Amino acid sequence: MIENLLPQGREFFSDATITYLMLVNAAGLILMAWDKIMAKLGKTRIPEKSLILIAVIGGSVGVWLAMQVFRHKTRHAKFVFGIPLIFILQVGILLVFPLLR
């Protein structure tokens, strides 16, 4: 049913959009991994606001994946509930945006 509403084929996402999402998600994963390493070493950490910002600008999958792989920020409600919520909102926007064109 919903597939009838969506554009077919590659026209749904441009190559630039796909590249952007890959890069920002890789950055989210790397920053979360780096923050975990710095936490273990007791060194200067990446601010939580920065990690959430990466998720908001499109890196929610990378941040969430890093949370699972590195067991990092999994006790913080703003990450446990916030990152999946950001992802759901982003998917909703991506599904609705083409319909507005």
C-alpha positions as CSV (number, residue, x, y, z in Angstrom):
1,M,0.0,0.0,0.0
2,I,2.6,2.6,1.1
3,E,4.9,1.5,-1.8
4,N,2.3,2.9,-4.2
5,L,2.8,6.3,-2.6
6,L,6.6,6.3,-2.8
7,P,8.7,7.1,-5.9
8,Q,10.1,4.0,-7.5
9,G,13.7,3.2,-8.0
10,R,16.8,5.3,-7.3
11,E,14.9,8.6,-7.6
12,F,13.9,8.4,-4.0
13,F,17.4,9.4,-2.8
14,S,20.0,11.2,-4.8
15,D,23.6,10.0,-4.7
16,A,24.5,13.1,-2.7
17,T,21.9,12.2,-0.1
18,I,23.2,8.7,0.2
19,T,26.8,9.8,0.5
20,Y,25.9,12.4,3.1
21,L,24.0,9.8,5.2
22,M,26.9,7.3,5.0
23,L,29.4,9.9,6.1
24,V,27.4,11.4,8.9
25,N,26.5,7.9,10.2
26,A,30.2,6.9,10.0
27,A,31.1,10.0,11.9
28,G,28.5,9.2,14.6
29,L,29.8,5.7,15.0
30,I,33.4,6.9,15.2
31,L,32.7,9.7,17.6
32,M,30.8,7.4,20.0
33,A,33.7,4.9,19.8
34,W,36.2,7.7,20.5
35,D,34.1,8.9,23.5
36,K,34.0,5.4,24.9
37,I,37.8,5.1,24.6
38,M,38.2,8.5,26.3
39,A,35.8,7.5,29.1
40,K,37.8,4.4,29.8
41,L,41.1,6.4,29.9
42,G,39.6,9.1,32.1
43,K,40.4,11.8,29.5
44,T,38.4,14.7,28.0
45,R,35.1,13.5,26.5
46,I,33.0,14.5,23.6
47,P,30.0,16.5,25.0
48,E,26.7,14.7,24.9
49,K,25.2,17.6,23.0
50,S,27.6,17.0,20.2
51,L,26.8,13.3,20.0
52,I,23.1,14.1,19.9
53,L,23.6,16.8,17.3
54,I,25.3,14.2,15.0
55,A,22.2,12.0,15.4
56,V,19.9,14.9,14.6
57,I,21.7,15.9,11.4
58,G,21.3,12.4,10.1
59,G,23.7,10.1,12.0
60,S,21.1,8.4,14.3
61,V,21.8,5.0,12.9
62,G,25.6,5.3,13.4
63,V,25.1,6.6,17.0
64,W,22.6,3.8,17.8
65,L,24.8,1.2,16.2
66,A,27.8,2.4,18.3
67,M,25.6,2.3,21.4
68,Q,24.9,-1.4,20.8
69,V,28.4,-2.4,19.7
70,F,30.4,-0.5,22.3
71,R,27.8,-0.6,25.1
72,H,28.2,3.2,25.4
73,K,25.5,5.6,26.7
74,T,23.1,2.7,27.2
75,R,22.2,3.9,30.7
76,H,21.3,7.4,29.7
77,A,17.6,7.9,28.9
78,K,18.2,10.7,26.5
79,F,20.2,8.2,24.4
80,V,18.2,5.1,25.0
81,F,14.9,6.7,24.1
82,G,16.1,9.9,22.2
83,I,18.3,8.3,19.5
84,P,15.5,5.8,18.4
85,L,13.0,8.7,18.5
86,I,15.2,10.9,16.3
87,F,15.6,8.0,13.9
88,I,11.8,7.5,13.7
89,L,11.3,11.2,13.1
90,Q,13.9,11.2,10.4
91,V,12.3,8.2,8.6
92,G,9.0,9.9,8.8
93,I,10.4,13.1,7.3
94,L,12.1,11.1,4.5
95,L,8.8,9.3,3.7
96,V,6.7,12.5,3.7
97,F,9.1,14.9,2.0
98,P,8.9,13.3,-1.5
99,L,5.1,13.4,-1.2
100,L,5.2,17.2,-0.7
101,R,7.1,17.8,-4.0
